Amino acid sequence: MKTRTFIFFFTLLLVLSAGAPSLADRIKISVSGGYEEIQSFKKNNVVYYSLSELAEILGGQLDWELIGHRVRYTEDNFRFDFLIDAAYFKLDDSVFNLVYPVIYNKGQLFVPAETFTPFLDGVTVQKISWDSDARMLRVEPEYFNVTDFAISSKANGILIEVFLTSALNYDIFVTEGNWINISIPGARINSPRILSRRDPRFMYKMNVHQIGNTGQISVRLKRNITKWNHMLVFNPPRIQMSIPDINFELDPADTSPVIGPDNKIDVIVIDPGHGGKDYGAIGQQGTREKDIVLNIARELAKIIRKDKQFKVIMTRDRDIYVSLEERAEIANKAGADLFISIHANASPKKNICGWNVFFLAPAKNDSARAVAQLENSFFLRELSAGSNNPEDNEEDTYNDPVVSILNEMIMTEFQAESHDFAMMVDREFRRSLKIPARGVDQAGFFVLNKVFTPSVLVEAAFISNKNEEKILKNKDYHKQVAEGIYQAIKRFKAKYENQ
């Protein structure tokens, strides 16, 4: 019976592959500051690329059901269902037409570049576009056309600027309470970046709203607004609003220290998770997370320091306990340009394995929430221990709805850059690490909150998995993880320095 089943599948593969075009061609993918290549071919003047290879780059998964000729491509928040040699497909529960059929060729699924890419772009976090002239697929961080905000004092008043990628129509109106509202049709606003520009010297409050294709930035100023002027200027494109006030002076009491990265990527803060009384997760053979991640962090620091392009600061370089506040203070005082927190994952299911790279944002799935809860657990216990209520206990703290809500609401002020750096680490790990890839994800980690710079949390492997516990104790693996992060740092520097 097994022999007949094998012959059936082998014959089916031959039939599906018969007449398929040659795979001599390849196309480039621009991703995470570098380039990858995937297989491609042209049939009837239509360019096809390998969704199988693209899925590995994006972190998705292909599941084959050859008997029904069906293939499913999934990520956390969407699902494509294809029928081989058919142009129709399902995106979640809706049916669409690609015009050209998907094709099975030599073990891989190929999709038409021109017609499939817009569907993929519509459901992924990244901006994905097909450049037919360059025969290149571009994968970029979430795309924004309203990118930044600035407010400053001038000799004759206040200048407000909203930075754009290209000229956009806009409307400005002032409402009661000294609210300035800048409404921009067709806007895609980088909300975390713009909200990070709230300056208490000038304003009481700042809000950003994205409703459909219209975005609005609202600022409540501390000074009365009697008249104002505005205009669209270029090089770079931006909306400028000037508020004349010759008597305006900054109140020294309102001033606050400037923190966060500058225009040069040269200060790297490495954060070995846990430490001291906080052991972190413990493996089946007694391996302690705090020890493993310190070794990886030391290796990373050594590699970076050899480069002499960077200044490296570690939140701990020995087995001591460092509080959340201290970790954030170390990074912010140093003017960190990147913050990298290193951990080892754990799960009650001992067969779960692989590495993850996280950035700070509300968790999108139960798996990410579970990782965040695990990494936050010690700090939650510390909060519980400090409570005056003797009835408080660990379980109550985990299940506290207020804590859960806060965890979901935490947002980094550099979310776009953090996501991009996480993608860069992901690409390097896929090249060098031999354990399964769990890809890039997002969740609410206390250790990343209040760190005012692009930041990621790396889960190097599952210490709860017996095989990966052994791998985590291996010095060669420490070097591989460290080297992957270092290569991503260099990519990040090349892309973002002096932008």
N, C-alpha and C positions, 0 to 999 in steps of 0.2 A: 504494500500500500504506500509506504514512504517513497519507494522508487518511482511509482506512478505519479505521486504528487510532485516530486522533484522534476520529472520530465514535463509535467503540465506547466509548471511555473517557468521552466527554462524555455519551453516552446513559446509561451506567452510573451516573455521578454524579447525573444527573437522576432516575433511578429510585430511587437510595438516598436522595435528598433529598426525594422526593415525599411529601407528607403529613406532613413533619417539622414539629414545633411552631415557633412564632415565637421568635426569640432576643431578645425585648425585655427579658427579665429578666437580672439579674446578681447574683452572690453575692460577699460579701467573704471575703478570706483574711487571717487574722491571721498575719503572718510577720515575723520578724527585727525586732520592735519597731515595726512599721508595718502598713499594710493595702494589699492589692492587690485587684483585682476580676477575676473571670473570668465568662465567659458561662454562662448557666444557663437551664433551662426546667422546666416542670412538665408531666408527662403521666400521666394516670390517677392523679393525686394522688401521684405519685412525683417527687421532685426529682432532676434530672440536672445535672451540671456538666461543663464541658469538660476532659477529660483532656489534650487538646492544649495548652491554655493553662496548665494546672497543671504539665505536664511542663517547660515553659519556666521556671517559677518554681523547681521542684525540681532542675532540671539533668538531667532524663532525656531520652530520645529516643524519638520515635514513627517507626516504619517501616511504610509502607503497601504492601500487596499487593492491589490492587483486583481483579485477575482472580479471585483466590480469596476476595475480601471479607475478607481477614485483616489485622489490625493488630497490631504488636508494640511493646510499651513496655518499654524497658530502662534500667536504671542499672547501676552497676558490679557489684553482687552479686545481682541478681534479674532475672527476665524474665517479663512477662505476654504471653500470646498470646490475642487476642480474635477472634471471628468476628462480623462485623456482624449485628445483629438476632438474636443468640443470647445466651442467659443463661449458658451454660457457657463457661468459659475455662480456660486452663492457667497455673499459676504454676510456673515452671521446668518440672518434668516431672509435676506433679500436676494433676488436673482438679477444678475447683470449680464451684459453681452460685451465681450472683448473684441468682437468683429473677427479676429483671427483665433484659431484654436490653440490651446496649449499642447505641447509636444513632449512625448517621452523620448529621450535619446541617450543611450549608453548609461543607463542607471540614474539619469537626472531628469528633473522636470524643467522645461524651458517655457518662458512666457514672452509674449510680444512686448517689446520695450515701450513702444509709443503708447499703447492703449492700456497696459497693465499698471505702469508706474503711477499715473494719477490716482488710481484706486488705493495703491499702497501708501502714497503720500497722505491721503485723506484719513488714514487710521493710525499712523505711527506718530510717535513723539517727535521724531526727526522730520526735517524737511527733505523730501526725496524728489529729485527731478531728473529727467532724461534729456541730455544735450545731444541731439541727433547729429549736429555738425561735428562735434568733437568725439562722437561715439563714446560718451562717458556718462556714468550714473553718478550723480552728486548726492551724498548723504551728509546733511548738515544738522547742527543742533536746532532745536525748535526755532522756527523763523519768526523774527519780529521786524516790522517796519517802523515802529516807534520805539527807539532803542534806549534813550537816556533822557535825563532831566538835570538842569542846573539852575541854581538861584544864587545871585551874588549882589553885593552892594557896589554902587558906582557913585561918582561924585555928585550926581544929581538925582539919585534915587535907587531903585531896585531893578535888576534885569533878570527876567525869567526866560529860560530857553528849553525847548523840547526838541530833541534830536531825532531826525528821520533818516531813512535810507534813500528816500526820493521824495519829491514834492507831493504833498497831499493837501486836499481841501480841509478847512477847519473852521470852527466858530468859537469865539470867546465871549462869555457872558459872566457878569458879576452878580452874585445874589447876596441876600441879607446875611450879615455875620462876617463880612469881608471874605466870602468864598469866591475864588477865581475858578471858573470851570472852562476847560479847553476840550471841546468835543471834536473828534476826528473821524469822519466816515471812512471806511476801508482800513481802519487801523488794526494792527495786531501788536498789542502793547507788551513790552517786556516788563511786566508788573513787578517782579522781585527787584530788578535793577532800579526802576524808578522809585519804588517805595523806599529803597535804601538811601535815597537822596534827601529824605526828610531832614530838614535842618531846623532845630529848635530855636536858633537865633532869629529866624524870620517868620516861622509859622507855628501855629498850634497843632494843625492836623493836615494829613494828606491822604487822599483816597484815589484808587484807580478802579475803574469799572470797564468791563468788556462785555457788551451786550450785542451778540451776533457779530456783525461786521463793523460796528461802531465802538470806538473806545473813548473814554473820557478820563481826564486827569483833573482832580479837584484839590485845591489848596486853600486852607483858611489862614490868611496872613494875620500877623499881630498888629499891623498898622492899618488905619483907615484908608480905603481906596476911594479917591474922589475923581480921578481921571487916569487914563492909561492909553497907550498906543501899542499897536502890534503890526507885525509884518512877517512875510516868509522870505528868508534869505538862503543863500547857497554857499557851497564850499566850506563846511559840509551843509547839506540841507537841514534847516531847523526853523521852528517857529520862535520868534522873539517877541516878548511882551515887556515893555518898559513902563514903570510906574514912577512918575516924577515925584520927588520928595526931597527937597534940598535940606530939610532939617533932619533927615534920617541918619541915625547913628546906631551902630550895633551896641546893644547893652552887654557890657563885659560879663555880667552874671549869666547871660544866655550862651556865652561861648562854650564850646565843648571840644575836647581833643579830637583831632582827625585820626581815624584808625582805618585799617584795611590796606589793601595792596596799592603800590604805586604803579608807574608805567613800566617798571623793569621787573622781570620775573627772576628774582635772585635769592629770595628768602623762603626756604622750605622748612616747615615745621612737621616733624614726624611724631606721631602720638602712639606709642605702644599701649594697647588697651590694658585696663585693669592694673594690677600691681599691689604689692603689700598685702593688706588684709583682704583685698578683693582678688580672689584666685581666678575669676572668670570660669569658663567651663572646664570640666575635668574629664579626660578620656577614660576608656575602659581599663587601660593599663596604668592609670594614675597620672598621666601627663597633664600638666597644668597650662592652661591657655596663657596666663600671664608670663610664663617663662618662654614659651615658644615665640610669642609676638615680640618680646623684647629682643630675642636673638635675630629675628627678621629685621626689626627696626635698626639694630646696630649694623647689620650687613648693608642695609639701604643707606644709612648715614655714611658708611665707609666708602661706598661706591660713588655717592654724590660728591663727597669731599675731595675725592681724587680728581674730579673734573675741574675744580677751582673756579667754576662759574657761579657757584651757589654758596650761600651761607646756610648751614644746617643747624636747626635747633630741635632738641628732643624734649618732649614734655616730661619724660623720665628716662634716665640712662642706667638705672639700677632697680632693684626690687623694692620700690616704695609705693605707697598709696598717694595718688594725686587726685584731688577733687575735681569736679566738673568746672567749678569757677576758676581754679588754678590753671587747668588746661587751656581754657578760653583766654585767660589773662596772659598766659605765656605767648600764645599765638598773636593776640591783638597788640600787645606791647612790642613784639618783635616786628610788627608790620608785615606779617606773613603774606606771601604771594600764593602759597598753596598749603593746605593743611591735610595731612594724610594720616588717618587713624587705622591701625592695623589690628586685626582680630582673627580668631578662629571660631568657626561656627559650631553649633551643636543642635541635635534634634533627638526627641524621644525615639524616633524611628532610626535604628542603628544602621540601616542600609542607605540612608540618604547621604549623598556625597557631592563633591564639587566645590568650586570657588564662586564667589559673588563679588561684584563691586556696586556699592550703594552711594547715592547722593541724597541730600536732605530735601524731602518733600512729603506730602501726605501719602501714606502707603496705598498702593493700588490693588493689593491682593493679600490673602491670608498668610502666604508664605513670608512676604516682606514684613507684615505686621508681627509675625512670630519672631523673626530675627530681631526686630527693633525691641520687642518686649524682653527678649533674652539679654540683649546688650544693655538695656536700660534697667534691668532688674536690681542690680546692686544699688544703684542710685535711688531707686524707688524704696528699697529697704532702708537706706540711710534716712530718707525723708520720713518713713514710717517710724523709725526708731526715735526720731526727734519730736514726734507728736506727743502732746500732753494727754492724749486719750488712751488709757490702758487697754481699751478694747480694740485698738488698731492692730492689725496684723498684716503679714506679708500678702496673703491672698486678697484681703480687702483692698490693699494698695494697688495690686495688679488690676483688680476689677473696678476700681474707682472710675465712674463715668467721666468725672471732671478731668482726671489724668488722661483718659483715653481721648477725650475731645481735644485737650491741649496737644497731645501727641500728634493728632491728625492735622492740627492747625499750624504746626511749626513749619516755617518756610525760611530757606536760606536767602540772603540778599544777593547771592551770586548763583542762582539756580541754573541759569543757562550755561555758565562757564563750568559749574560743578558737573553738570550732566555731560558736557563735552569732554572734560578731563576723565570722567568715569568711562566714557566710550573709548578714550585713548588707552587707558589701562586695560580695558576689556580686550582690545585688539592685540596688545602685546602679550597678555596672558594666553590668548588663544594660540599664539605662535609657540610659546615656550613651555607652558604647563601641560603635563600629560594626564591630568585628572579632568573629569567632566566640567564643562563650562555651564554655569547657571546664569551668566550674563549680567547685564546692568539692570538695577532695580532701584526703587526709591522707597524711603520710609522715614519715620520721624525718630531720629537718634538724638538723645540729649547731648551726647558728646560733641555733635556738630553744631548744635544750636548756640548762638551768641559768638560764634567764630566768624569774624567779618572778612571772609576771603573765600575763594573757591575751595571746596573741601569734599573729600570722599572718605568712605569707610570700606576697607578691604577685608573680606572674609576669606582667608587664604585656603581653607579646606575645612572639612568637618572633623573636629577632634573626637566626636562621638562615634565616628565610623572607625572600626578597628584598623582597616588598611590605611586610611588617611591619617590616623593617629601616628602610625609608623612613618609615613611620608613627612609629616610635620616635624618629626624629630631629626630628619635628615638635613645636614648642613647644605648639601647641594641644592635641596629644594628651597631652603632659605635664600640662597643666592639667586635662584631662578625667579622667585617672587620679587626680590629686591631689584634685579636687573630689569624685569618687566616694568615695574613702577618707574624706575629711572629713565627708561626709554620714553615712557609716556610723559614724564616731566619735560624732557627735551623737546618733544613734539609740542607740548603746551606752550613752552617758551617761544618756540619758533612761530607759532600762530598768533599769540596774544601780546607779545612784548611790544610796547610802544604803540599799541592800537589806540 
